Amino acid sequence: MQTALLASTHLNDVIVTATLSLSTAGPTFTGLRCKECGQPYEAGARHVCEDVCFGPLEVVYDYEAIKSRVSRATIEAGPASIWRYREFLPIAGDPIDVGTGFTPLLKANNLAKRLGLKSLYIKNDGVNMPTLSFKDRVVSVALTRARELGFKTVSCASTGNLANSTAAIAAHAGLDCCVFIPSDLELGKVLGTLIYNPTLMAVKGNYDQVNRLCSEVANTYGWGFVNINLRPYYSEGSKTLGYEVIEQLGWELPDHIVAPLASGSLFTKIRKGFDEFIKCGLVDEKAVRFSGAQAEGCNPIATAFREGRDFITPVKPNTIAKSIAIGNPADGPYAIDIANRTGGNITDVTDAEIIDGIKLLAETEGVFTETAGGTTIAVLKKLVEQGKINPEERTVAYITGNGLKTTEAVVDHIGQPYTIEAQLDSFNAAWQQAQAAQAG
């Protein structure tokens, strides 16, 4: 039996040294490393290269150890959650398992026909557990690692979905929780956080201002912020969206993926998930094109891509797609690099097109997505119309959240019920009206 001693102290919430029991096989991650200069670090609660270049840190794995332990058969025998891939995730002991992951990969024949595509799939994380977004993946990993590092209070800066997930999974894990959101978020996301009884701070400002405040709070109080000092572990949870698509396609890679871009992290981690399965011999290598979706009201990555730049100029968000409204995206340059290297695209759409995207997915495939998903579908449609998606390609569009969270976005753009008396003639009259309206 191996053990690891991890210690941390902070104001108002002193953490004692904890002894963690590891499996006899031990964890497969070996530490952290700067993505820019390669400087190594121990696997503690840190996210930037403080010693050299202030670049972002990422988790380092022993891929030979992973390769010796996993196979398609061992993965298929695992739980129907992200933890069937636990050897690829940065945890040392027992995971916090709330059933997150292994969401449906829907063969979208109706939408494909509408768009003129031969093979289209929708990866629907709008039905993820427990809070109906892909953030449940990253939070499950981050809070598992937070618990291992001895944190008692956890937090996040959020545009809504992350606050929902952090509050819910912290409640399940018995961790104290204080989360921060912009004060103008959709009511569904506010209620979807408060129901778990965290301390919720609604900050007068946009996400980037919230994030700056949270960095100060993290440094002052020493809490475990899932997307600040725990970010290297947190972001690894997104890789499971890559693993699952490979497995659900019969252990094959798609030809093209389209995903929303907020910080850019999701985009980069799906790519990392594909690369890791190739590296460990679980899937045959082939080229996959990566295309990203942004809203015109918050499009710093799309603008840089369009202008041929590898750096991001921050913007002030002004869009209904609040869940992806990050004006200064940390992983934007990495997302641009992936799109360029894979022959993909990054583009943006208007708020009106986003609403049309939400409605298009709902009326063709019965999937009600939030504004981020509407952005993805609208960009998918735009890329098809521009000839940038080959109709023969097997394309996967990632839907990252549920439409019930952002009903305000579509309430004025959909029909109304026909109110009738409980009599046949009243129904007949309304039915004739409905048929005439549909024909019109």
Buried (B, 14 or more C-beta within 10 A) or exposed (E): EEEBEBEBEBEEBEBEEBEBEBEEEBBBBBBBBBBEEEBEBEBBBBBBBEEEBEBBBBBBBBEEBBBEEBEBEEBEEBBEBBBBBBBBBBBBBBBBBBBBBBBBBBEBBBBBEBBEBEBBBBBBBBEBBBBBBBBBBBBBBBBBBBBBBBBBBBBBBBBBBBBBBBBBBBBBBEBBBBBBBBEEBBEBBBEBBBEBEBEBBBBEBBBBBBBEBBBEBBEEBBBBBBBBBBBBBBBBBBBBBBBBBBBBBEBBBBBBBBBBBBBBBBBBBBBBBBBBBBBBEBBEEEEBBBBBBBBBBBBBBBBBBEEEEEEBEEBEBEBBBBBBBBBBBBBBBBBBBBBBEBEBBBBBBBBEBBBBBBBBBBEBBEBBBBBBBBBBBBBBBBBBEEEBBBBEBBBBBBBBBBBEBBBEBBEEEEEEEEEBEEEEEEEEBBEEEEEEEEEE
